Amino acid sequence: MTYLPYRAGPCALAALALLACRAETQLPADPPAMAEAAGPQENASDEAGVETIPVTVRTATGDRLFDVETAITPEEQRRGLMFRESLPENGGMIFPFEFPRLASFWMRNTLIPLDMIFIRSDGVITNIAAETVPYTLDSYYSNEPVIAVLEIAGGRSEELGIAAGDRVSWPEGPALPE
């Protein structure tokens, strides 16, 4: 609670209200970690016909292909994969950012374990938060600024040999080298 001096007039109160709004909009956008819970009925991806994009992860043992949803808007990024009871074997969600930044995600209202793959602007995986714990408020962080985060079913990274140093590409994202 903010303490206001007894003599604070309407202008001071308006200025404080404006500062409070401005501070909220100036926070770094990390929607999954800052999100208010969205109800399951608001989860558009539960509806038929959700558009997906191809994502390729080039590993030491070959390319791994995924067909994932994109979380572009702030609302899509806030909701992420919350309330999902399952993911297709090669499904998931990618969270592209406008510019490289340190990223942190949490698992509030996420029912299934996920692998969070943090991707630099050159497409290289910096680190993977594997088998994240459902419902936890603990944050999972990128080791350095990233341009995107790819979330897939928990354990798939290890199963498919996906590791830090591998390269990721998707439409509108970095291209894989030939």
N, C-alpha and C positions, 0 to 999 in steps of 0.2 A: 504494500500500500504506500502511496506517495504522500508525504507529509506536506500540506500546503499551509503557509503562514495565514494567520487569521485575516490579514488584510488583502489577500489575493483577490483581485477583482475578476470580472468576466474576461478581460483580455488575457490575464495570466492563465486562467483556466483554459481558454481557447488555445493559447500557445502550448501548454502542456499536452493537451489532447492532440494537437497537430504533431508535436514531437513524438508522441507515442505511436501515432500512425506512421510517421516517417521512419522511425527506428525499425518498425516491423518490416517495412518494404525494403530497407537497406540491408537486411540480413542476407548472408550468402544463401543462394537458393539451394537447399539440400532437402527437397520435399519429403522423401520418405522419413528422414529423421525429424522433421518438424511438423509432420502431418497430424491433423486431427483425424480421428477414426472416421472413415466413410463406411456407411452401412453396406451390407452385402447387396442390398437391392440397388445400390448405386454403381455396382461393379459392371461396367459396360461389357467387359470381356467375357462375362458369363453368357452373353447373348450370342446367338448364332451370327455368323458372317463377320467376325472380327478380322480386320485386315492384318496381315503379317508380312514381314520382309525376310529375305534370306540373309543369314549371317554365316560367314565362313571363319573357322579358326584353323590356321595352319600350324600343325604340331610337327614334332620330329618324326612321327610315324605316319603322317598323312593329313589331309584336310578333313575337318569335322564340320558337317553342315547342320545348321539349325534354322528353324522357321519360327521367328519370334514376333511378338507384338512390340510396338514402339510406344514409349511414354514420352511424348513431346510437350504437351501442355502442362502447366503447373498442377492442374487437377489430376491428370493421368500420372504424373510423377508422384504426387502425394498418395494416390491410391495404390500404384504399383501392383504387386501380386497379392495384396491383402485379401483375405477371405477365400482364397483358392484352396480347394481340397486336393487338387492334383495338377500336374502339368504333363503335357505330352512328352514322350521320351526325348524328342529333339525340339521341344518348345521352350519358351521362356519369354523374357522381356528385355529390351535394351533401352537404356536411359541416356540418350545423347545430350551433351551440354553445348551451349553456344561458344564457350571458351574453356580452355583447360583450367581445372581447379582441384583442390583437395576435396575429396568426397567422403561422406560418411553416411551409412545406411543403418537402419535398425529393423527389427522384425515384429514390431508391434502389430497385432492383428494379422500376422502372417501364420498360416496354419501348417505349412510344410517347410522342411529344411531346404535351403537354397545354397547354391554356390554363387558368390558374387565375384565377377571377373572385372577387375579394374583395368581400363585401357587408356594408354597415352595417346596423344594426338597423332603419333606416327603409326598407330595400330598395335604397338607392342603391349603385351600384358605386363603390368607392373607387379601385381600380386593378386592372389585369390583368397577370399574368405570362404573356406570350404565348410559345408555342412553347418550353416548358421542355425542357431537355435530358435525354433518358433516361439513367438510371443515375447521374446526378450526385449528389453529396452536398452541393452548393451549396444554400442555402436561398433560397426565394422568399417575400417578406414582404408583409403588408398594410401600407398607408401609415398606417392608423389602426385603432382597435378595430373588429372586424367580428363579425357574428352568424353568418355562414356563408361557406363557400367552395364555389363551383360549379366543377367540373372538366369540361371538354369537350375534344373532339379538338383538337390543336394546329392553329392557323390558322383555326379556325371563327369566333372573335371578329372578326377582321379581315374575313373573308369575308362575315359577316352584319351588319357595321357595329355591333358591340357595343363600347361604349366607357365609360370612366369617366363617371359622371353618369347613365347609364341606370339604370332601375329593374328589380328582379327580384322575383318573387313565386312562392310555392309553398304548398301546403296546410300549415297550421301556421306559415307564415312571414308576412312583411309583405304586405299587400294592395296592389295597384296602385291609384293614384288614378284616379277616373273621368274 
